[in-house]
């Protein structure tokens, strides 16, 4: 677990370096872009992990239990395909 803590610390330092000396406007813009990128990456990785659990035969309820989310959230994670193109209505 020590390696994880060090990785987290490096990420936090990189975020600090990203915004050091920037104007509030530039910081807000950089952090917004970072947040969007990280959010998309985390969603993709979480969905991949959940789909792997499904492929191993776990039920949605079992996945909910081990991941600490609700059954409904598991269904949403599986249904939320980040690579799907938005419909043109």
GUMARFI-663631 format. One record per atom (N, C-alpha, C, CB): residue number from 1; y, x, z negated; atom name; residue in one letter. Coordinates in nm, 2 decimals. Glycine has a CB too. Layout:
BEGIN
[NUM, [Y, X, Z], 'CA', 'a'],
...
//
This chain:
BEGIN
[1, [-0.12, 0.08, 0.00], 'N', 'x'],
[1, [0.00, 0.00, 0.00], 'CA', 'x'],
[1, [0.13, 0.09, 0.00], 'C', 'x'],
[1, [0.00, -0.09, -0.12], 'CB', 'x'],
[2, [0.11, 0.21, -0.04], 'N', 'x'],
[2, [0.23, 0.30, -0.04], 'CA', 'x'],
[2, [0.28, 0.32, 0.10], 'C', 'x'],
[2, [0.19, 0.43, -0.11], 'CB', 'x'],
[3, [0.19, 0.33, 0.19], 'N', 'x'],
[3, [0.24, 0.35, 0.33], 'CA', 'x'],
[3, [0.32, 0.23, 0.38], 'C', 'x'],
[3, [0.12, 0.37, 0.42], 'CB', 'x'],
[4, [0.28, 0.11, 0.34], 'N', 'x'],
[4, [0.36, -0.01, 0.38], 'CA', 'x'],
[4, [0.50, 0.00, 0.32], 'C', 'x'],
[4, [0.28, -0.13, 0.33], 'CB', 'x'],
[5, [0.50, 0.04, 0.19], 'N', 'x'],
[5, [0.63, 0.04, 0.12], 'CA', 'x'],
[5, [0.72, 0.14, 0.19], 'C', 'x'],
[5, [0.62, 0.08, -0.03], 'CB', 'x'],
[6, [0.67, 0.26, 0.24], 'N', 'x'],
[6, [0.75, 0.36, 0.31], 'CA', 'x'],
[6, [0.79, 0.30, 0.44], 'C', 'x'],
[6, [0.66, 0.48, 0.33], 'CB', 'x'],
[7, [0.71, 0.23, 0.51], 'N', 'x'],
[7, [0.74, 0.17, 0.64], 'CA', 'x'],
[7, [0.86, 0.07, 0.62], 'C', 'x'],
[7, [0.62, 0.10, 0.71], 'CB', 'x'],
[8, [0.85, -0.01, 0.52], 'N', 'x'],
[8, [0.95, -0.11, 0.49], 'CA', 'x'],
[8, [1.08, -0.03, 0.46], 'C', 'x'],
[8, [0.92, -0.20, 0.38], 'CB', 'x'],
[9, [1.08, 0.07, 0.38], 'N', 'x'],
[9, [1.20, 0.15, 0.35], 'CA', 'x'],
[9, [1.26, 0.21, 0.48], 'C', 'x'],
[9, [1.16, 0.26, 0.25], 'CB', 'x'],
[10, [1.18, 0.26, 0.57], 'N', 'x'],
[10, [1.23, 0.31, 0.69], 'CA', 'x'],
[10, [1.30, 0.21, 0.78], 'C', 'x'],
[10, [1.12, 0.38, 0.78], 'CB', 'x'],
[11, [1.24, 0.09, 0.78], 'N', 'x'],
[11, [1.30, -0.02, 0.85], 'CA', 'x'],
[11, [1.44, -0.06, 0.79], 'C', 'x'],
[11, [1.21, -0.15, 0.86], 'CB', 'x'],
[12, [1.44, -0.07, 0.66], 'N', 'x'],
[12, [1.57, -0.10, 0.59], 'CA', 'x'],
[12, [1.67, 0.01, 0.62], 'C', 'x'],
[12, [1.54, -0.11, 0.44], 'CB', 'x'],
[13, [1.63, 0.13, 0.62], 'N', 'x'],
[13, [1.73, 0.24, 0.65], 'CA', 'x'],
[13, [1.78, 0.23, 0.79], 'C', 'x'],
[13, [1.66, 0.38, 0.62], 'CB', 'x'],
[14, [1.69, 0.19, 0.88], 'N', 'x'],
[14, [1.73, 0.18, 1.02], 'CA', 'x'],
[14, [1.83, 0.07, 1.04], 'C', 'x'],
[14, [1.60, 0.15, 1.11], 'CB', 'x'],
[15, [1.81, -0.04, 0.97], 'N', 'x'],
[15, [1.91, -0.15, 0.97], 'CA', 'x'],
[15, [2.04, -0.11, 0.92], 'C', 'x'],
[15, [1.85, -0.27, 0.89], 'CB', 'x'],
[16, [2.04, -0.03, 0.81], 'N', 'x'],
[16, [2.16, 0.02, 0.75], 'CA', 'x'],
[16, [2.23, 0.11, 0.86], 'C', 'x'],
[16, [2.14, 0.10, 0.62], 'CB', 'x'],
[17, [2.16, 0.19, 0.92], 'N', 'x'],
[17, [2.22, 0.28, 1.02], 'CA', 'x'],
[17, [2.27, 0.21, 1.14], 'C', 'x'],
[17, [2.11, 0.38, 1.07], 'CB', 'x'],
[18, [2.21, 0.09, 1.17], 'N', 'x'],
[18, [2.26, 0.01, 1.29], 'CA', 'x'],
[18, [2.40, -0.04, 1.26], 'C', 'x'],
[18, [2.16, -0.10, 1.31], 'CB', 'x'],
[19, [2.43, -0.07, 1.14], 'N', 'x'],
[19, [2.55, -0.14, 1.11], 'CA', 'x'],
[19, [2.66, -0.06, 1.04], 'C', 'x'],
[19, [2.53, -0.26, 1.02], 'CB', 'x'],
[20, [2.62, 0.07, 1.00], 'N', 'x'],
[20, [2.72, 0.15, 0.94], 'CA', 'x'],
[20, [2.83, 0.19, 1.03], 'C', 'x'],
[20, [2.65, 0.28, 0.89], 'CB', 'x'],
[21, [2.95, 0.17, 0.97], 'N', 'x'],
[21, [3.07, 0.20, 1.04], 'CA', 'x'],
[21, [3.12, 0.10, 1.15], 'C', 'x'],
[21, [3.06, 0.33, 1.11], 'CB', 'x'],
[22, [3.04, -0.01, 1.17], 'N', 'x'],
[22, [3.08, -0.10, 1.27], 'CA', 'x'],
[22, [3.18, -0.21, 1.21], 'C', 'x'],
[22, [2.95, -0.18, 1.32], 'CB', 'x'],
[23, [3.25, -0.27, 1.30], 'N', 'x'],
[23, [3.34, -0.38, 1.26], 'CA', 'x'],
[23, [3.25, -0.50, 1.22], 'C', 'x'],
[23, [3.44, -0.42, 1.38], 'CB', 'x'],
[24, [3.31, -0.59, 1.14], 'N', 'x'],
[24, [3.23, -0.71, 1.10], 'CA', 'x'],
[24, [3.18, -0.78, 1.23], 'C', 'x'],
[24, [3.32, -0.80, 1.02], 'CB', 'x'],
[25, [3.26, -0.79, 1.33], 'N', 'x'],
[25, [3.21, -0.86, 1.45], 'CA', 'x'],
[25, [3.09, -0.79, 1.52], 'C', 'x'],
[25, [3.33, -0.86, 1.55], 'CB', 'x'],
[26, [3.10, -0.66, 1.53], 'N', 'x'],
[26, [2.99, -0.58, 1.58], 'CA', 'x'],
[26, [2.87, -0.59, 1.50], 'C', 'x'],
[26, [3.03, -0.43, 1.60], 'CB', 'x'],
[27, [2.89, -0.58, 1.36], 'N', 'x'],
[27, [2.77, -0.59, 1.27], 'CA', 'x'],
[27, [2.71, -0.73, 1.29], 'C', 'x'],
[27, [2.82, -0.57, 1.12], 'CB', 'x'],
[28, [2.79, -0.83, 1.29], 'N', 'x'],
[28, [2.73, -0.97, 1.30], 'CA', 'x'],
[28, [2.65, -0.98, 1.43], 'C', 'x'],
[28, [2.84, -1.07, 1.30], 'CB', 'x'],
[29, [2.71, -0.93, 1.54], 'N', 'x'],
[29, [2.64, -0.94, 1.67], 'CA', 'x'],
[29, [2.51, -0.86, 1.67], 'C', 'x'],
[29, [2.74, -0.88, 1.78], 'CB', 'x'],
[30, [2.51, -0.74, 1.62], 'N', 'x'],
[30, [2.39, -0.65, 1.61], 'CA', 'x'],
[30, [2.29, -0.72, 1.53], 'C', 'x'],
[30, [2.43, -0.51, 1.56], 'CB', 'x'],
[31, [2.33, -0.77, 1.41], 'N', 'x'],
[31, [2.23, -0.83, 1.32], 'CA', 'x'],
[31, [2.17, -0.96, 1.38], 'C', 'x'],
[31, [2.29, -0.85, 1.19], 'CB', 'x'],
[32, [2.25, -1.03, 1.45], 'N', 'x'],
[32, [2.20, -1.15, 1.51], 'CA', 'x'],
[32, [2.10, -1.12, 1.62], 'C', 'x'],
[32, [2.32, -1.23, 1.58], 'CB', 'x'],
[33, [2.12, -1.02, 1.70], 'N', 'x'],
[33, [2.03, -0.98, 1.80], 'CA', 'x'],
[33, [1.90, -0.92, 1.74], 'C', 'x'],
[33, [2.09, -0.87, 1.89], 'CB', 'x'],
[34, [1.92, -0.85, 1.63], 'N', 'x'],
[34, [1.80, -0.79, 1.56], 'CA', 'x'],
[34, [1.72, -0.91, 1.50], 'C', 'x'],
[34, [1.84, -0.70, 1.45], 'CB', 'x'],
[35, [1.78, -1.00, 1.44], 'N', 'x'],
[35, [1.71, -1.11, 1.37], 'CA', 'x'],
[35, [1.63, -1.19, 1.48], 'C', 'x'],
[35, [1.81, -1.20, 1.30], 'CB', 'x'],
[36, [1.69, -1.22, 1.59], 'N', 'x'],
[36, [1.63, -1.29, 1.70], 'CA', 'x'],
[36, [1.50, -1.21, 1.74], 'C', 'x'],
[36, [1.72, -1.32, 1.81], 'CB', 'x'],
[37, [1.52, -1.09, 1.77], 'N', 'x'],
[37, [1.40, -1.00, 1.82], 'CA', 'x'],
[37, [1.29, -1.00, 1.71], 'C', 'x'],
[37, [1.45, -0.86, 1.85], 'CB', 'x'],
[38, [1.33, -0.97, 1.59], 'N', 'x'],
[38, [1.23, -0.96, 1.48], 'CA', 'x'],
[38, [1.16, -1.10, 1.47], 'C', 'x'],
[38, [1.29, -0.92, 1.35], 'CB', 'x'],
[39, [1.23, -1.21, 1.47], 'N', 'x'],
[39, [1.18, -1.34, 1.45], 'CA', 'x'],
[39, [1.07, -1.37, 1.56], 'C', 'x'],
[39, [1.29, -1.45, 1.45], 'CB', 'x'],
[40, [1.11, -1.34, 1.68], 'N', 'x'],
[40, [1.02, -1.36, 1.79], 'CA', 'x'],
[40, [0.89, -1.28, 1.78], 'C', 'x'],
[40, [1.09, -1.33, 1.93], 'CB', 'x'],
[41, [0.91, -1.15, 1.74], 'N', 'x'],
[41, [0.79, -1.06, 1.72], 'CA', 'x'],
[41, [0.70, -1.11, 1.61], 'C', 'x'],
[41, [0.84, -0.92, 1.70], 'CB', 'x'],
[42, [0.76, -1.15, 1.50], 'N', 'x'],
[42, [0.68, -1.20, 1.39], 'CA', 'x'],
[42, [0.61, -1.32, 1.42], 'C', 'x'],
[42, [0.77, -1.22, 1.26], 'CB', 'x'],
[43, [0.67, -1.42, 1.49], 'N', 'x'],
[43, [0.61, -1.54, 1.53], 'CA', 'x'],
[43, [0.49, -1.51, 1.62], 'C', 'x'],
[43, [0.70, -1.63, 1.60], 'CB', 'x'],
[44, [0.51, -1.42, 1.72], 'N', 'x'],
[44, [0.40, -1.39, 1.81], 'CA', 'x'],
[44, [0.28, -1.33, 1.74], 'C', 'x'],
[44, [0.44, -1.29, 1.92], 'CB', 'x'],
[45, [0.31, -1.23, 1.65], 'N', 'x'],
[45, [0.20, -1.16, 1.58], 'CA', 'x'],
[45, [0.13, -1.26, 1.48], 'C', 'x'],
[45, [0.26, -1.05, 1.50], 'CB', 'x'],
[46, [0.20, -1.35, 1.41], 'N', 'x'],
[46, [0.14, -1.44, 1.33], 'CA', 'x'],
[46, [0.05, -1.54, 1.40], 'C', 'x'],
[46, [0.24, -1.52, 1.25], 'CB', 'x'],
[47, [0.10, -1.58, 1.52], 'N', 'x'],
[47, [0.02, -1.67, 1.60], 'CA', 'x'],
[47, [-0.11, -1.60, 1.65], 'C', 'x'],
[47, [0.10, -1.72, 1.72], 'CB', 'x'],
[48, [-0.10, -1.48, 1.69], 'N', 'x'],
[48, [-0.22, -1.40, 1.73], 'CA', 'x'],
[48, [-0.32, -1.39, 1.62], 'C', 'x'],
[48, [-0.18, -1.26, 1.78], 'CB', 'x'],
[49, [-0.27, -1.37, 1.50], 'N', 'x'],
[49, [-0.36, -1.35, 1.38], 'CA', 'x'],
[49, [-0.43, -1.49, 1.36], 'C', 'x'],
[49, [-0.29, -1.31, 1.26], 'CB', 'x'],
[50, [-0.36, -1.60, 1.36], 'N', 'x'],
[50, [-0.41, -1.73, 1.34], 'CA', 'x'],
[50, [-0.51, -1.76, 1.45], 'C', 'x'],
[50, [-0.30, -1.84, 1.33], 'CB', 'x'],
[51, [-0.48, -1.73, 1.57], 'N', 'x'],
[51, [-0.58, -1.76, 1.68], 'CA', 'x'],
[51, [-0.70, -1.68, 1.67], 'C', 'x'],
[51, [-0.51, -1.73, 1.82], 'CB', 'x'],
[52, [-0.69, -1.56, 1.62], 'N', 'x'],
[52, [-0.81, -1.48, 1.59], 'CA', 'x'],
[52, [-0.90, -1.54, 1.48], 'C', 'x'],
[52, [-0.77, -1.33, 1.55], 'CB', 'x'],
[53, [-0.83, -1.60, 1.38], 'N', 'x'],
[53, [-0.91, -1.66, 1.27], 'CA', 'x'],
[53, [-0.98, -1.79, 1.33], 'C', 'x'],
[53, [-0.82, -1.70, 1.16], 'CB', 'x'],
[54, [-0.91, -1.86, 1.42], 'N', 'x'],
[54, [-0.98, -1.98, 1.48], 'CA', 'x'],
[54, [-1.10, -1.93, 1.56], 'C', 'x'],
[54, [-0.87, -2.05, 1.57], 'CB', 'x'],
[55, [-1.08, -1.82, 1.64], 'N', 'x'],
[55, [-1.19, -1.77, 1.72], 'CA', 'x'],
[55, [-1.31, -1.73, 1.64], 'C', 'x'],
[55, [-1.14, -1.65, 1.81], 'CB', 'x'],
[56, [-1.28, -1.68, 1.52], 'N', 'x'],
[56, [-1.39, -1.64, 1.43], 'CA', 'x'],
[56, [-1.46, -1.76, 1.36], 'C', 'x'],
[56, [-1.34, -1.55, 1.32], 'CB', 'x'],
[57, [-1.41, -1.88, 1.39], 'N', 'x'],
[57, [-1.47, -2.00, 1.34], 'CA', 'x'],
[57, [-1.41, -2.06, 1.21], 'C', 'x'],
[57, [-1.61, -1.98, 1.31], 'CB', 'x'],
[58, [-1.29, -2.01, 1.17], 'N', 'x'],
[58, [-1.23, -2.07, 1.05], 'CA', 'x'],
[58, [-1.17, -2.20, 1.09], 'C', 'x'],
[58, [-1.13, -1.97, 1.00], 'CB', 'x'],
[59, [-1.17, -2.29, 0.99], 'N', 'x'],
[59, [-1.10, -2.42, 1.01], 'CA', 'x'],
[59, [-0.95, -2.40, 0.98], 'C', 'x'],
[59, [-1.16, -2.53, 0.92], 'CB', 'x'],
[60, [-0.88, -2.50, 1.03], 'N', 'x'],
[60, [-0.73, -2.50, 1.00], 'CA', 'x'],
[60, [-0.71, -2.50, 0.85], 'C', 'x'],
[60, [-0.66, -2.62, 1.07], 'CB', 'x'],
[61, [-0.79, -2.57, 0.78], 'N', 'x'],
[61, [-0.77, -2.58, 0.63], 'CA', 'x'],
[61, [-0.80, -2.44, 0.57], 'C', 'x'],
[61, [-0.86, -2.69, 0.57], 'CB', 'x'],
[62, [-0.90, -2.38, 0.61], 'N', 'x'],
[62, [-0.93, -2.24, 0.56], 'CA', 'x'],
[62, [-0.82, -2.15, 0.59], 'C', 'x'],
[62, [-1.06, -2.19, 0.62], 'CB', 'x'],
[63, [-0.77, -2.15, 0.71], 'N', 'x'],
[63, [-0.66, -2.07, 0.75], 'CA', 'x'],
[63, [-0.53, -2.09, 0.67], 'C', 'x'],
[63, [-0.62, -2.09, 0.90], 'CB', 'x'],
[64, [-0.51, -2.22, 0.64], 'N', 'x'],
[64, [-0.39, -2.26, 0.56], 'CA', 'x'],
[64, [-0.41, -2.20, 0.42], 'C', 'x'],
[64, [-0.38, -2.41, 0.55], 'CB', 'x'],
[65, [-0.53, -2.20, 0.37], 'N', 'x'],
[65, [-0.56, -2.15, 0.23], 'CA', 'x'],
[65, [-0.53, -2.00, 0.23], 'C', 'x'],
[65, [-0.70, -2.18, 0.19], 'CB', 'x'],
[66, [-0.59, -1.93, 0.32], 'N', 'x'],
[66, [-0.58, -1.78, 0.31], 'CA', 'x'],
[66, [-0.44, -1.73, 0.35], 'C', 'x'],
[66, [-0.68, -1.72, 0.40], 'CB', 'x'],
[67, [-0.36, -1.81, 0.43], 'N', 'x'],
[67, [-0.23, -1.76, 0.47], 'CA', 'x'],
[67, [-0.12, -1.81, 0.38], 'C', 'x'],
[67, [-0.20, -1.80, 0.61], 'CB', 'x'],
[68, [-0.15, -1.91, 0.30], 'N', 'x'],
[68, [-0.05, -1.97, 0.21], 'CA', 'x'],
[68, [0.05, -2.06, 0.27], 'C', 'x'],
[68, [0.02, -1.86, 0.14], 'CB', 'x'],
[69, [0.01, -2.12, 0.38], 'N', 'x'],
[69, [0.09, -2.22, 0.45], 'CA', 'x'],
[69, [0.01, -2.36, 0.45], 'C', 'x'],
[69, [0.13, -2.18, 0.59], 'CB', 'x'],
[70, [0.08, -2.46, 0.49], 'N', 'x'],
[70, [0.02, -2.59, 0.49], 'CA', 'x'],
[70, [-0.07, -2.61, 0.62], 'C', 'x'],
[70, [0.12, -2.70, 0.49], 'CB', 'x'],
[71, [-0.16, -2.70, 0.61], 'N', 'x'],
[71, [-0.24, -2.74, 0.72], 'CA', 'x'],
[71, [-0.16, -2.77, 0.84], 'C', 'x'],
[71, [-0.34, -2.86, 0.69], 'CB', 'x'],
[72, [-0.05, -2.85, 0.82], 'N', 'x'],
[72, [0.04, -2.89, 0.93], 'CA', 'x'],
[72, [0.11, -2.77, 0.99], 'C', 'x'],
[72, [0.15, -2.98, 0.88], 'CB', 'x'],
[73, [0.15, -2.67, 0.91], 'N', 'x'],
[73, [0.21, -2.55, 0.96], 'CA', 'x'],
[73, [0.11, -2.47, 1.05], 'C', 'x'],
[73, [0.26, -2.46, 0.85], 'CB', 'x'],
[74, [-0.02, -2.46, 1.01], 'N', 'x'],
[74, [-0.12, -2.40, 1.09], 'CA', 'x'],
[74, [-0.12, -2.46, 1.23], 'C', 'x'],
[74, [-0.26, -2.40, 1.02], 'CB', 'x'],
[75, [-0.12, -2.59, 1.23], 'N', 'x'],
[75, [-0.12, -2.66, 1.36], 'CA', 'x'],
[75, [0.00, -2.63, 1.44], 'C', 'x'],
[75, [-0.13, -2.82, 1.34], 'CB', 'x'],
[76, [0.11, -2.62, 1.38], 'N', 'x'],
[76, [0.24, -2.59, 1.45], 'CA', 'x'],
[76, [0.23, -2.44, 1.50], 'C', 'x'],
[76, [0.36, -2.60, 1.35], 'CB', 'x'],
[77, [0.18, -2.35, 1.42], 'N', 'x'],
[77, [0.17, -2.21, 1.47], 'CA', 'x'],
[77, [0.08, -2.20, 1.59], 'C', 'x'],
[77, [0.11, -2.12, 1.35], 'CB', 'x'],
[78, [-0.03, -2.27, 1.59], 'N', 'x'],
[78, [-0.12, -2.27, 1.70], 'CA', 'x'],
[78, [-0.06, -2.33, 1.83], 'C', 'x'],
[78, [-0.25, -2.34, 1.67], 'CB', 'x'],
[79, [0.02, -2.44, 1.81], 'N', 'x'],
[79, [0.08, -2.52, 1.92], 'CA', 'x'],
[79, [0.20, -2.45, 1.97], 'C', 'x'],
[79, [0.12, -2.66, 1.87], 'CB', 'x'],
[80, [0.26, -2.36, 1.89], 'N', 'x'],
[80, [0.39, -2.30, 1.93], 'CA', 'x'],
[80, [0.36, -2.17, 2.02], 'C', 'x'],
[80, [0.47, -2.26, 1.81], 'CB', 'x'],
[81, [0.35, -2.19, 2.15], 'N', 'x'],
[81, [0.33, -2.08, 2.24], 'CA', 'x'],
[81, [0.46, -2.02, 2.28], 'C', 'x'],
[81, [0.25, -2.13, 2.37], 'CB', 'x'],
[82, [0.49, -1.90, 2.23], 'N', 'x'],
[82, [0.62, -1.84, 2.26], 'CA', 'x'],
[82, [0.63, -1.79, 2.40], 'C', 'x'],
[82, [0.64, -1.72, 2.17], 'CB', 'x'],
[83, [0.52, -1.79, 2.48], 'N', 'x'],
[83, [0.53, -1.75, 2.62], 'CA', 'x'],
[83, [0.54, -1.87, 2.71], 'C', 'x'],
[83, [0.41, -1.67, 2.65], 'CB', 'x'],
[84, [0.53, -1.99, 2.65], 'N', 'x'],
[84, [0.54, -2.11, 2.74], 'CA', 'x'],
[84, [0.69, -2.12, 2.79], 'C', 'x'],
[84, [0.49, -2.24, 2.66], 'CB', 'x'],
[85, [0.70, -2.16, 2.91], 'N', 'x'],
[85, [0.84, -2.18, 2.96], 'CA', 'x'],
[85, [0.88, -2.32, 2.91], 'C', 'x'],
[85, [0.84, -2.18, 3.12], 'CB', 'x'],
[86, [1.01, -2.33, 2.87], 'N', 'x'],
[86, [1.06, -2.46, 2.83], 'CA', 'x'],
[86, [1.06, -2.56, 2.95], 'C', 'x'],
[86, [1.21, -2.44, 2.77], 'CB', 'x'],
[87, [1.04, -2.68, 2.92], 'N', 'x'],
[87, [1.03, -2.78, 3.02], 'CA', 'x'],
[87, [1.17, -2.81, 3.07], 'C', 'x'],
[87, [0.97, -2.91, 2.97], 'CB', 'x'],
[88, [1.18, -2.84, 3.19], 'N', 'x'],
[88, [1.31, -2.87, 3.25], 'CA', 'x'],
[88, [1.33, -3.02, 3.26], 'C', 'x'],
[88, [1.33, -2.80, 3.40], 'CB', 'x'],
[89, [1.40, -3.08, 3.17], 'N', 'x'],
[89, [1.41, -3.22, 3.17], 'CA', 'x'],
[89, [1.54, -3.27, 3.23], 'C', 'x'],
[89, [1.41, -3.28, 3.02], 'CB', 'x'],
//
